[in-house]
Amino acid sequence: MLEYHLKGQNKLIIRPSGTEPKIKVYLSAAGKSNAGVEAINTTLTNAVFNLVKSIASI
């Protein structure tokens, strides 16, 4: 399991599934408003998607 503590109390957790051959990704976003949290969540989601996409193309 990998757990990254990011700036502003945000987290990214990557772990294998316990029952399936899958990798699970969890995002935890903290902010002062719902809009701020949504923006952070969108940024993290896009970063993870791009990372997985680049790894899959190797």
PDBQT receptor file of N, H, CA, C and O in Angstrom, charges set to zero:
ATOM      1  N   MET A   1       0.845  -1.169   0.000  1.00  0.00    +0.000 N 
ATOM      2  CA  MET A   1       0.000   0.000   0.000  1.00  0.00    +0.000 C 
ATOM      3  C   MET A   1       0.894   1.238   0.000  1.00  0.00    +0.000 C 
ATOM      4  O   MET A   1       1.892   1.306   0.718  1.00  0.00    +0.000 OA
ATOM      5  N   LEU A   2       0.516   2.199  -0.813  1.00  0.00    +0.000 N 
ATOM      6  H   LEU A   2      -0.294   2.143  -1.397  1.00  0.00    +0.000 HD
ATOM      7  CA  LEU A   2       1.219   3.481  -0.859  1.00  0.00    +0.000 C 
ATOM      8  C   LEU A   2       0.263   4.557  -0.388  1.00  0.00    +0.000 C 
ATOM      9  O   LEU A   2      -0.871   4.646  -0.859  1.00  0.00    +0.000 OA
ATOM     10  N   GLU A   3       0.723   5.371   0.542  1.00  0.00    +0.000 N 
ATOM     11  H   GLU A   3       1.644   5.299   0.925  1.00  0.00    +0.000 HD
ATOM     12  CA  GLU A   3      -0.091   6.482   1.023  1.00  0.00    +0.000 C 
ATOM     13  C   GLU A   3       0.743   7.749   0.931  1.00  0.00    +0.000 C 
ATOM     14  O   GLU A   3       1.780   7.877   1.582  1.00  0.00    +0.000 OA
ATOM     15  N   TYR A   4       0.272   8.683   0.112  1.00  0.00    +0.000 N 
ATOM     16  H   TYR A   4      -0.571   8.578  -0.417  1.00  0.00    +0.000 HD
ATOM     17  CA  TYR A   4       0.964   9.949  -0.085  1.00  0.00    +0.000 C 
ATOM     18  C   TYR A   4       0.208  11.051   0.641  1.00  0.00    +0.000 C 
ATOM     19  O   TYR A   4      -0.981  11.262   0.406  1.00  0.00    +0.000 OA
ATOM     20  N   HIS A   5       0.901  11.744   1.514  1.00  0.00    +0.000 N 
ATOM     21  H   HIS A   5       1.867  11.573   1.706  1.00  0.00    +0.000 HD
ATOM     22  CA  HIS A   5       0.330  12.899   2.205  1.00  0.00    +0.000 C 
ATOM     23  C   HIS A   5       0.737  14.129   1.408  1.00  0.00    +0.000 C 
ATOM     24  O   HIS A   5       1.918  14.465   1.329  1.00  0.00    +0.000 OA
ATOM     25  N   LEU A   6      -0.237  14.790   0.825  1.00  0.00    +0.000 N 
ATOM     26  H   LEU A   6      -1.197  14.516   0.890  1.00  0.00    +0.000 HD
ATOM     27  CA  LEU A   6      -0.001  15.906  -0.066  1.00  0.00    +0.000 C 
ATOM     28  C   LEU A   6      -0.239  17.226   0.650  1.00  0.00    +0.000 C 
ATOM     29  O   LEU A   6      -0.746  17.268   1.771  1.00  0.00    +0.000 OA
ATOM     30  N   LYS A   7       0.134  18.282  -0.015  1.00  0.00    +0.000 N 
ATOM     31  H   LYS A   7       0.546  18.248  -0.926  1.00  0.00    +0.000 HD
ATOM     32  CA  LYS A   7      -0.046  19.635   0.516  1.00  0.00    +0.000 C 
ATOM     33  C   LYS A   7      -1.514  19.883   0.885  1.00  0.00    +0.000 C 
ATOM     34  O   LYS A   7      -2.421  19.452   0.174  1.00  0.00    +0.000 OA
ATOM     35  N   GLY A   8      -1.732  20.575   1.993  1.00  0.00    +0.000 N 
ATOM     36  H   GLY A   8      -0.995  20.926   2.570  1.00  0.00    +0.000 HD
ATOM     37  CA  GLY A   8      -3.089  20.958   2.379  1.00  0.00    +0.000 C 
ATOM     38  C   GLY A   8      -3.930  19.825   2.946  1.00  0.00    +0.000 C 
ATOM     39  O   GLY A   8      -5.151  19.847   2.792  1.00  0.00    +0.000 OA
ATOM     40  N   GLN A   9      -3.339  18.858   3.581  1.00  0.00    +0.000 N 
ATOM     41  H   GLN A   9      -2.347  18.840   3.706  1.00  0.00    +0.000 HD
ATOM     42  CA  GLN A   9      -4.038  17.720   4.181  1.00  0.00    +0.000 C 
ATOM     43  C   GLN A   9      -4.751  16.841   3.158  1.00  0.00    +0.000 C 
ATOM     44  O   GLN A   9      -5.705  16.144   3.504  1.00  0.00    +0.000 OA
ATOM     45  N   ASN A  10      -4.307  16.862   1.920  1.00  0.00    +0.000 N 
ATOM     46  H   ASN A  10      -3.532  17.428   1.639  1.00  0.00    +0.000 HD
ATOM     47  CA  ASN A  10      -4.870  15.997   0.894  1.00  0.00    +0.000 C 
ATOM     48  C   ASN A  10      -4.072  14.705   0.874  1.00  0.00    +0.000 C 
ATOM     49  O   ASN A  10      -2.888  14.695   1.211  1.00  0.00    +0.000 OA
ATOM     50  N   LYS A  11      -4.722  13.608   0.476  1.00  0.00    +0.000 N 
ATOM     51  H   LYS A  11      -5.684  13.616   0.202  1.00  0.00    +0.000 HD
ATOM     52  CA  LYS A  11      -4.064  12.308   0.448  1.00  0.00    +0.000 C 
ATOM     53  C   LYS A  11      -4.391  11.564  -0.835  1.00  0.00    +0.000 C 
ATOM     54  O   LYS A  11      -5.440  11.756  -1.448  1.00  0.00    +0.000 OA
ATOM     55  N   LEU A  12      -3.456  10.710  -1.215  1.00  0.00    +0.000 N 
ATOM     56  H   LEU A  12      -2.603  10.554  -0.717  1.00  0.00    +0.000 HD
ATOM     57  CA  LEU A  12      -3.626   9.776  -2.321  1.00  0.00    +0.000 C 
ATOM     58  C   LEU A  12      -3.199   8.418  -1.791  1.00  0.00    +0.000 C 
ATOM     59  O   LEU A  12      -2.067   8.261  -1.331  1.00  0.00    +0.000 OA
ATOM     60  N   ILE A  13      -4.086   7.436  -1.849  1.00  0.00    +0.000 N 
ATOM     61  H   ILE A  13      -5.005   7.563  -2.222  1.00  0.00    +0.000 HD
ATOM     62  CA  ILE A  13      -3.787   6.091  -1.369  1.00  0.00    +0.000 C 
ATOM     63  C   ILE A  13      -3.965   5.125  -2.529  1.00  0.00    +0.000 C 
ATOM     64  O   ILE A  13      -4.982   5.148  -3.221  1.00  0.00    +0.000 OA
ATOM     65  N   ILE A  14      -2.965   4.275  -2.733  1.00  0.00    +0.000 N 
ATOM     66  H   ILE A  14      -2.139   4.256  -2.171  1.00  0.00    +0.000 HD
ATOM     67  CA  ILE A  14      -2.995   3.264  -3.790  1.00  0.00    +0.000 C 
ATOM     68  C   ILE A  14      -2.742   1.921  -3.123  1.00  0.00    +0.000 C 
ATOM     69  O   ILE A  14      -1.762   1.753  -2.397  1.00  0.00    +0.000 OA
ATOM     70  N   ARG A  15      -3.640   0.959  -3.375  1.00  0.00    +0.000 N 
ATOM     71  H   ARG A  15      -4.436   1.096  -3.964  1.00  0.00    +0.000 HD
ATOM     72  CA  ARG A  15      -3.467  -0.357  -2.763  1.00  0.00    +0.000 C 
ATOM     73  C   ARG A  15      -4.045  -1.430  -3.671  1.00  0.00    +0.000 C 
ATOM     74  O   ARG A  15      -4.905  -1.151  -4.506  1.00  0.00    +0.000 OA
ATOM     75  N   PRO A  16      -3.573  -2.652  -3.505  1.00  0.00    +0.000 N 
ATOM     76  CA  PRO A  16      -4.170  -3.738  -4.280  1.00  0.00    +0.000 C 
ATOM     77  C   PRO A  16      -5.509  -4.140  -3.673  1.00  0.00    +0.000 C 
ATOM     78  O   PRO A  16      -5.737  -3.963  -2.477  1.00  0.00    +0.000 OA
ATOM     79  N   SER A  17      -6.380  -4.675  -4.498  1.00  0.00    +0.000 N 
ATOM     80  H   SER A  17      -6.195  -4.819  -5.470  1.00  0.00    +0.000 HD
ATOM     81  CA  SER A  17      -7.632  -5.225  -4.005  1.00  0.00    +0.000 C 
ATOM     82  C   SER A  17      -7.321  -6.498  -3.233  1.00  0.00    +0.000 C 
ATOM     83  O   SER A  17      -6.373  -7.211  -3.562  1.00  0.00    +0.000 OA
ATOM     84  N   GLY A  18      -8.102  -6.781  -2.223  1.00  0.00    +0.000 N 
ATOM     85  H   GLY A  18      -8.872  -6.202  -1.956  1.00  0.00    +0.000 HD
ATOM     86  CA  GLY A  18      -7.890  -8.004  -1.455  1.00  0.00    +0.000 C 
ATOM     87  C   GLY A  18      -8.499  -9.230  -2.096  1.00  0.00    +0.000 C 
ATOM     88  O   GLY A  18      -8.158 -10.354  -1.727  1.00  0.00    +0.000 OA
ATOM     89  N   THR A  19      -9.400  -9.035  -3.053  1.00  0.00    +0.000 N 
ATOM     90  H   THR A  19      -9.678  -8.122  -3.352  1.00  0.00    +0.000 HD
ATOM     91  CA  THR A  19     -10.120 -10.178  -3.625  1.00  0.00    +0.000 C 
ATOM     92  C   THR A  19     -10.037 -10.283  -5.142  1.00  0.00    +0.000 C 
ATOM     93  O   THR A  19     -10.403 -11.311  -5.713  1.00  0.00    +0.000 OA
ATOM     94  N   GLU A  20      -9.564  -9.241  -5.794  1.00  0.00    +0.000 N 
ATOM     95  H   GLU A  20      -9.266  -8.406  -5.330  1.00  0.00    +0.000 HD
ATOM     96  CA  GLU A  20      -9.526  -9.233  -7.267  1.00  0.00    +0.000 C 
ATOM     97  C   GLU A  20      -8.172  -8.730  -7.740  1.00  0.00    +0.000 C 
ATOM     98  O   GLU A  20      -7.468  -8.054  -6.990  1.00  0.00    +0.000 OA
ATOM     99  N   PRO A  21      -7.799  -9.052  -8.973  1.00  0.00    +0.000 N 
ATOM    100  CA  PRO A  21      -6.528  -8.533  -9.515  1.00  0.00    +0.000 C 
ATOM    101  C   PRO A  21      -6.682  -7.089  -9.989  1.00  0.00    +0.000 C 
ATOM    102  O   PRO A  21      -6.582  -6.802 -11.182  1.00  0.00    +0.000 OA
ATOM    103  N   LYS A  22      -6.926  -6.192  -9.046  1.00  0.00    +0.000 N 
ATOM    104  H   LYS A  22      -7.008  -6.425  -8.077  1.00  0.00    +0.000 HD
ATOM    105  CA  LYS A  22      -7.140  -4.781  -9.355  1.00  0.00    +0.000 C 
ATOM    106  C   LYS A  22      -6.309  -3.919  -8.424  1.00  0.00    +0.000 C 
ATOM    107  O   LYS A  22      -5.900  -4.350  -7.346  1.00  0.00    +0.000 OA
ATOM    108  N   ILE A  23      -6.072  -2.703  -8.859  1.00  0.00    +0.000 N 
ATOM    109  H   ILE A  23      -6.404  -2.353  -9.735  1.00  0.00    +0.000 HD
ATOM    110  CA  ILE A  23      -5.447  -1.699  -8.010  1.00  0.00    +0.000 C 
ATOM    111  C   ILE A  23      -6.521  -0.673  -7.674  1.00  0.00    +0.000 C 
ATOM    112  O   ILE A  23      -7.244  -0.203  -8.552  1.00  0.00    +0.000 OA
ATOM    113  N   LYS A  24      -6.614  -0.339  -6.410  1.00  0.00    +0.000 N 
ATOM    114  H   LYS A  24      -6.026  -0.722  -5.697  1.00  0.00    +0.000 HD
ATOM    115  CA  LYS A  24      -7.617   0.625  -5.972  1.00  0.00    +0.000 C 
ATOM    116  C   LYS A  24      -6.931   1.937  -5.606  1.00  0.00    +0.000 C 
ATOM    117  O   LYS A  24      -5.847   1.951  -5.022  1.00  0.00    +0.000 OA
ATOM    118  N   VAL A  25      -7.587   3.033  -5.962  1.00  0.00    +0.000 N 
ATOM    119  H   VAL A  25      -8.467   3.021  -6.437  1.00  0.00    +0.000 HD
ATOM    120  CA  VAL A  25      -7.058   4.372  -5.697  1.00  0.00    +0.000 C 
ATOM    121  C   VAL A  25      -8.091   5.141  -4.894  1.00  0.00    +0.000 C 
ATOM    122  O   VAL A  25      -9.268   5.185  -5.250  1.00  0.00    +0.000 OA
ATOM    123  N   TYR A  26      -7.636   5.745  -3.809  1.00  0.00    +0.000 N 
ATOM    124  H   TYR A  26      -6.680   5.709  -3.519  1.00  0.00    +0.000 HD
ATOM    125  CA  TYR A  26      -8.507   6.551  -2.961  1.00  0.00    +0.000 C 
ATOM    126  C   TYR A  26      -7.934   7.958  -2.885  1.00  0.00    +0.000 C 
ATOM    127  O   TYR A  26      -6.726   8.141  -2.730  1.00  0.00    +0.000 OA
ATOM    128  N   LEU A  27      -8.801   8.938  -2.995  1.00  0.00    +0.000 N 
ATOM    129  H   LEU A  27      -9.782   8.790  -3.121  1.00  0.00    +0.000 HD
ATOM    130  CA  LEU A  27      -8.408  10.337  -2.889  1.00  0.00    +0.000 C 
ATOM    131  C   LEU A  27      -9.099  10.944  -1.674  1.00  0.00    +0.000 C 
ATOM    132  O   LEU A  27     -10.267  10.666  -1.403  1.00  0.00    +0.000 OA
ATOM    133  N   SER A  28      -8.369  11.768  -0.958  1.00  0.00    +0.000 N 
ATOM    134  H   SER A  28      -7.420  11.994  -1.178  1.00  0.00    +0.000 HD
ATOM    135  CA  SER A  28      -8.939  12.493   0.167  1.00  0.00    +0.000 C 
ATOM    136  C   SER A  28      -8.573  13.959  -0.010  1.00  0.00    +0.000 C 
ATOM    137  O   SER A  28      -7.398  14.325   0.028  1.00  0.00    +0.000 OA
ATOM    138  N   ALA A  29      -9.588  14.794  -0.205  1.00  0.00    +0.000 N 
ATOM    139  H   ALA A  29     -10.542  14.496  -0.236  1.00  0.00    +0.000 HD
ATOM    140  CA  ALA A  29      -9.356  16.218  -0.446  1.00  0.00    +0.000 C 
ATOM    141  C   ALA A  29      -9.931  17.030   0.708  1.00  0.00    +0.000 C 
ATOM    142  O   ALA A  29     -11.020  16.742   1.204  1.00  0.00    +0.000 OA
ATOM    143  N   ALA A  30      -9.187  18.046   1.128  1.00  0.00    +0.000 N 
ATOM    144  H   ALA A  30      -8.302  18.280   0.725  1.00  0.00    +0.000 HD
ATOM    145  CA  ALA A  30      -9.635  18.941   2.195  1.00  0.00    +0.000 C 
ATOM    146  C   ALA A  30      -9.583  20.370   1.685  1.00  0.00    +0.000 C 
ATOM    147  O   ALA A  30      -8.637  20.757   0.999  1.00  0.00    +0.000 OA
ATOM    148  N   GLY A  31     -10.594  21.149   2.019  1.00  0.00    +0.000 N 
ATOM    149  H   GLY A  31     -11.362  20.835   2.577  1.00  0.00    +0.000 HD
ATOM    150  CA  GLY A  31     -10.615  22.538   1.575  1.00  0.00    +0.000 C 
ATOM    151  C   GLY A  31     -11.565  23.366   2.410  1.00  0.00    +0.000 C 
ATOM    152  O   GLY A  31     -12.240  22.855   3.303  1.00  0.00    +0.000 OA
ATOM    153  N   LYS A  32     -11.607  24.646   2.110  1.00  0.00    +0.000 N 
ATOM    154  H   LYS A  32     -11.058  25.061   1.384  1.00  0.00    +0.000 HD
ATOM    155  CA  LYS A  32     -12.447  25.576   2.868  1.00  0.00    +0.000 C 
ATOM    156  C   LYS A  32     -13.883  25.621   2.370  1.00  0.00    +0.000 C 
ATOM    157  O   LYS A  32     -14.771  26.108   3.069  1.00  0.00    +0.000 OA
ATOM    158  N   SER A  33     -14.115  25.113   1.161  1.00  0.00    +0.000 N 
ATOM    159  H   SER A  33     -13.394  24.717   0.593  1.00  0.00    +0.000 HD
ATOM    160  CA  SER A  33     -15.464  25.126   0.598  1.00  0.00    +0.000 C 
ATOM    161  C   SER A  33     -15.658  23.881  -0.255  1.00  0.00    +0.000 C 
ATOM    162  O   SER A  33     -14.690  23.222  -0.634  1.00  0.00    +0.000 OA
ATOM    163  N   ASN A  34     -16.905  23.564  -0.552  1.00  0.00    +0.000 N 
ATOM    164  H   ASN A  34     -17.692  24.099  -0.243  1.00  0.00    +0.000 HD
ATOM    165  CA  ASN A  34     -17.191  22.422  -1.423  1.00  0.00    +0.000 C 
ATOM    166  C   ASN A  34     -16.560  22.605  -2.797  1.00  0.00    +0.000 C 
ATOM    167  O   ASN A  34     -16.034  21.655  -3.378  1.00  0.00    +0.000 OA
ATOM    168  N   ALA A  35     -16.614  23.830  -3.313  1.00  0.00    +0.000 N 
ATOM    169  H   ALA A  35     -17.041  24.601  -2.841  1.00  0.00    +0.000 HD
ATOM    170  CA  ALA A  35     -16.028  24.099  -4.629  1.00  0.00    +0.000 C 
ATOM    171  C   ALA A  35     -14.516  23.888  -4.599  1.00  0.00    +0.000 C 
ATOM    172  O   ALA A  35     -13.939  23.361  -5.551  1.00  0.00    +0.000 OA
ATOM    173  N   GLY A  36     -13.881  24.297  -3.513  1.00  0.00    +0.000 N 
ATOM    174  H   GLY A  36     -14.349  24.725  -2.740  1.00  0.00    +0.000 HD
ATOM    175  CA  GLY A  36     -12.440  24.094  -3.385  1.00  0.00    +0.000 C 
ATOM    176  C   GLY A  36     -12.070  22.628  -3.314  1.00  0.00    +0.000 C 
ATOM    177  O   GLY A  36     -11.094  22.196  -3.926  1.00  0.00    +0.000 OA
ATOM    178  N   VAL A  37     -12.854  21.861  -2.565  1.00  0.00    +0.000 N 
ATOM    179  H   VAL A  37     -13.647  22.213  -2.067  1.00  0.00    +0.000 HD
ATOM    180  CA  VAL A  37     -12.617  20.419  -2.459  1.00  0.00    +0.000 C 
ATOM    181  C   VAL A  37     -12.836  19.744  -3.811  1.00  0.00    +0.000 C 
ATOM    182  O   VAL A  37     -12.055  18.878  -4.205  1.00  0.00    +0.000 OA
ATOM    183  N   GLU A  38     -13.878  20.128  -4.511  1.00  0.00    +0.000 N 
ATOM    184  H   GLU A  38     -14.512  20.832  -4.190  1.00  0.00    +0.000 HD
ATOM    185  CA  GLU A  38     -14.138  19.553  -5.837  1.00  0.00    +0.000 C 
ATOM    186  C   GLU A  38     -13.002  19.856  -6.805  1.00  0.00    +0.000 C 
ATOM    187  O   GLU A  38     -12.619  18.994  -7.596  1.00  0.00    +0.000 OA
ATOM    188  N   ALA A  39     -12.459  21.066  -6.754  1.00  0.00    +0.000 N 
ATOM    189  H   ALA A  39     -12.771  21.766  -6.111  1.00  0.00    +0.000 HD
ATOM    190  CA  ALA A  39     -11.341  21.431  -7.631  1.00  0.00    +0.000 C 
ATOM    191  C   ALA A  39     -10.112  20.591  -7.314  1.00  0.00    +0.000 C 
ATOM    192  O   ALA A  39      -9.432  20.121  -8.227  1.00  0.00    +0.000 OA
ATOM    193  N   ILE A  40      -9.819  20.397  -6.028  1.00  0.00    +0.000 N 
ATOM    194  H   ILE A  40     -10.371  20.778  -5.287  1.00  0.00    +0.000 HD
ATOM    195  CA  ILE A  40      -8.680  19.568  -5.631  1.00  0.00    +0.000 C 
ATOM    196  C   ILE A  40      -8.910  18.127  -6.065  1.00  0.00    +0.000 C 
ATOM    197  O   ILE A  40      -8.001  17.482  -6.589  1.00  0.00    +0.000 OA
ATOM    198  N   ASN A  41     -10.118  17.620  -5.851  1.00  0.00    +0.000 N 
ATOM    199  H   ASN A  41     -10.856  18.144  -5.426  1.00  0.00    +0.000 HD
ATOM    200  CA  ASN A  41     -10.446  16.250  -6.235  1.00  0.00    +0.000 C 
ATOM    201  C   ASN A  41     -10.303  16.051  -7.741  1.00  0.00    +0.000 C 
ATOM    202  O   ASN A  41      -9.786  15.025  -8.183  1.00  0.00    +0.000 OA
ATOM    203  N   THR A  42     -10.753  17.015  -8.523  1.00  0.00    +0.000 N 
ATOM    204  H   THR A  42     -11.173  17.848  -8.164  1.00  0.00    +0.000 HD
ATOM    205  CA  THR A  42     -10.616  16.933  -9.980  1.00  0.00    +0.000 C 
ATOM    206  C   THR A  42      -9.150  16.921 -10.393  1.00  0.00    +0.000 C 
ATOM    207  O   THR A  42      -8.760  16.147 -11.267  1.00  0.00    +0.000 OA
ATOM    208  N   THR A  43      -8.338  17.767  -9.777  1.00  0.00    +0.000 N 
ATOM    209  H   THR A  43      -8.655  18.396  -9.067  1.00  0.00    +0.000 HD
ATOM    210  CA  THR A  43      -6.909  17.815 -10.081  1.00  0.00    +0.000 C 
ATOM    211  C   THR A  43      -6.241  16.484  -9.742  1.00  0.00    +0.000 C 
ATOM    212  O   THR A  43      -5.472  15.953 -10.544  1.00  0.00    +0.000 OA
ATOM    213  N   LEU A  44      -6.531  15.946  -8.561  1.00  0.00    +0.000 N 
ATOM    214  H   LEU A  44      -7.155  16.378  -7.910  1.00  0.00    +0.000 HD
ATOM    215  CA  LEU A  44      -5.948  14.662  -8.167  1.00  0.00    +0.000 C 
ATOM    216  C   LEU A  44      -6.415  13.530  -9.080  1.00  0.00    +0.000 C 
ATOM    217  O   LEU A  44      -5.617  12.680  -9.475  1.00  0.00    +0.000 OA
ATOM    218  N   THR A  45      -7.692  13.518  -9.412  1.00  0.00    +0.000 N 
ATOM    219  H   THR A  45      -8.340  14.208  -9.091  1.00  0.00    +0.000 HD
ATOM    220  CA  THR A  45      -8.233  12.485 -10.297  1.00  0.00    +0.000 C 
ATOM    221  C   THR A  45      -7.544  12.523 -11.660  1.00  0.00    +0.000 C 
ATOM    222  O   THR A  45      -7.158  11.480 -12.188  1.00  0.00    +0.000 OA
ATOM    223  N   ASN A  46      -7.389  13.701 -12.223  1.00  0.00    +0.000 N 
ATOM    224  H   ASN A  46      -7.702  14.548 -11.794  1.00  0.00    +0.000 HD
ATOM    225  CA  ASN A  46      -6.716  13.833 -13.516  1.00  0.00    +0.000 C 
ATOM    226  C   ASN A  46      -5.260  13.398 -13.443  1.00  0.00    +0.000 C 
ATOM    227  O   ASN A  46      -4.758  12.762 -14.370  1.00  0.00    +0.000 OA
ATOM    228  N   ALA A  47      -4.579  13.731 -12.357  1.00  0.00    +0.000 N 
ATOM    229  H   ALA A  47      -4.987  14.247 -11.604  1.00  0.00    +0.000 HD
ATOM    230  CA  ALA A  47      -3.177  13.341 -12.191  1.00  0.00    +0.000 C 
ATOM    231  C   ALA A  47      -3.036  11.822 -12.115  1.00  0.00    +0.000 C 
ATOM    232  O   ALA A  47      -2.146  11.244 -12.738  1.00  0.00    +0.000 OA
ATOM    233  N   VAL A  48      -3.914  11.180 -11.352  1.00  0.00    +0.000 N 
ATOM    234  H   VAL A  48      -4.638  11.649 -10.846  1.00  0.00    +0.000 HD
ATOM    235  CA  VAL A  48      -3.872   9.720 -11.235  1.00  0.00    +0.000 C 
ATOM    236  C   VAL A  48      -4.207   9.073 -12.575  1.00  0.00    +0.000 C 
ATOM    237  O   VAL A  48      -3.543   8.122 -12.987  1.00  0.00    +0.000 OA
ATOM    238  N   PHE A  49      -5.224   9.577 -13.253  1.00  0.00    +0.000 N 
ATOM    239  H   PHE A  49      -5.763  10.350 -12.918  1.00  0.00    +0.000 HD
ATOM    240  CA  PHE A  49      -5.601   9.033 -14.554  1.00  0.00    +0.000 C 
ATOM    241  C   PHE A  49      -4.433   9.124 -15.538  1.00  0.00    +0.000 C 
ATOM    242  O   PHE A  49      -4.143   8.158 -16.244  1.00  0.00    +0.000 OA
ATOM    243  N   ASN A  50      -3.764  10.272 -15.589  1.00  0.00    +0.000 N 
ATOM    244  H   ASN A  50      -4.000  11.056 -15.016  1.00  0.00    +0.000 HD
ATOM    245  CA  ASN A  50      -2.629  10.444 -16.498  1.00  0.00    +0.000 C 
ATOM    246  C   ASN A  50      -1.465   9.545 -16.120  1.00  0.00    +0.000 C 
ATOM    247  O   ASN A  50      -0.775   9.030 -17.000  1.00  0.00    +0.000 OA
ATOM    248  N   LEU A  51      -1.233   9.345 -14.834  1.00  0.00    +0.000 N 
ATOM    249  H   LEU A  51      -1.793   9.763 -14.118  1.00  0.00    +0.000 HD
ATOM    250  CA  LEU A  51      -0.165   8.459 -14.379  1.00  0.00    +0.000 C 
ATOM    251  C   LEU A  51      -0.443   7.021 -14.804  1.00  0.00    +0.000 C 
ATOM    252  O   LEU A  51       0.435   6.351 -15.348  1.00  0.00    +0.000 OA
ATOM    253  N   VAL A  52      -1.656   6.550 -14.558  1.00  0.00    +0.000 N 
ATOM    254  H   VAL A  52      -2.370   7.094 -14.117  1.00  0.00    +0.000 HD
ATOM    255  CA  VAL A  52      -2.016   5.187 -14.928  1.00  0.00    +0.000 C 
ATOM    256  C   VAL A  52      -1.962   5.001 -16.442  1.00  0.00    +0.000 C 
ATOM    257  O   VAL A  52      -1.502   3.971 -16.934  1.00  0.00    +0.000 OA
ATOM    258  N   LYS A  53      -2.428   5.992 -17.161  1.00  0.00    +0.000 N 
ATOM    259  H   LYS A  53      -2.801   6.829 -16.761  1.00  0.00    +0.000 HD
ATOM    260  CA  LYS A  53      -2.413   5.940 -18.630  1.00  0.00    +0.000 C 
ATOM    261  C   LYS A  53      -0.981   5.845 -19.150  1.00  0.00    +0.000 C 
ATOM    262  O   LYS A  53      -0.711   5.089 -20.083  1.00  0.00    +0.000 OA
ATOM    263  N   SER A  54      -0.056   6.612 -18.549  1.00  0.00    +0.000 N 
ATOM    264  H   SER A  54      -0.276   7.226 -17.791  1.00  0.00    +0.000 HD
ATOM    265  CA  SER A  54       1.342   6.580 -19.006  1.00  0.00    +0.000 C 
ATOM    266  C   SER A  54       2.001   5.256 -18.639  1.00  0.00    +0.000 C 
ATOM    267  O   SER A  54       2.826   4.752 -19.401  1.00  0.00    +0.000 OA
ATOM    268  N   ILE A  55       1.655   4.684 -17.493  1.00  0.00    +0.000 N 
ATOM    269  H   ILE A  55       0.985   5.093 -16.875  1.00  0.00    +0.000 HD
ATOM    270  CA  ILE A  55       2.229   3.391 -17.099  1.00  0.00    +0.000 C 
ATOM    271  C   ILE A  55       1.696   2.286 -18.007  1.00  0.00    +0.000 C 
ATOM    272  O   ILE A  55       2.444   1.387 -18.394  1.00  0.00    +0.000 OA
ATOM    273  N   ALA A  56       0.416   2.347 -18.349  1.00  0.00    +0.000 N 
ATOM    274  H   ALA A  56      -0.191   3.078 -18.035  1.00  0.00    +0.000 HD
ATOM    275  CA  ALA A  56      -0.205   1.322 -19.189  1.00  0.00    +0.000 C 
ATOM    276  C   ALA A  56       0.373   1.313 -20.604  1.00  0.00    +0.000 C 
ATOM    277  O   ALA A  56       0.309   0.296 -21.294  1.00  0.00    +0.000 OA
ATOM    278  N   SER A  57       0.932   2.431 -21.034  1.00  0.00    +0.000 N 
ATOM    279  H   SER A  57       0.985   3.258 -20.473  1.00  0.00    +0.000 HD
ATOM    280  CA  SER A  57       1.467   2.493 -22.401  1.00  0.00    +0.000 C 
ATOM    281  C   SER A  57       2.908   1.992 -22.483  1.00  0.00    +0.000 C 
ATOM    282  O   SER A  57       3.482   1.947 -23.571  1.00  0.00    +0.000 OA
ATOM    283  N   ILE A  58       3.495   1.616 -21.351  1.00  0.00    +0.000 N 
ATOM    284  H   ILE A  58       3.028   1.652 -20.468  1.00  0.00    +0.000 HD
ATOM    285  CA  ILE A  58       4.891   1.123 -21.356  1.00  0.00    +0.000 C 
ATOM    286  C   ILE A  58       4.940  -0.280 -21.883  1.00  0.00    +0.000 C 
ATOM    287  O   ILE A  58       6.017  -0.871 -21.966  1.00  0.00    +0.000 OA
TER     288      ILE A  58
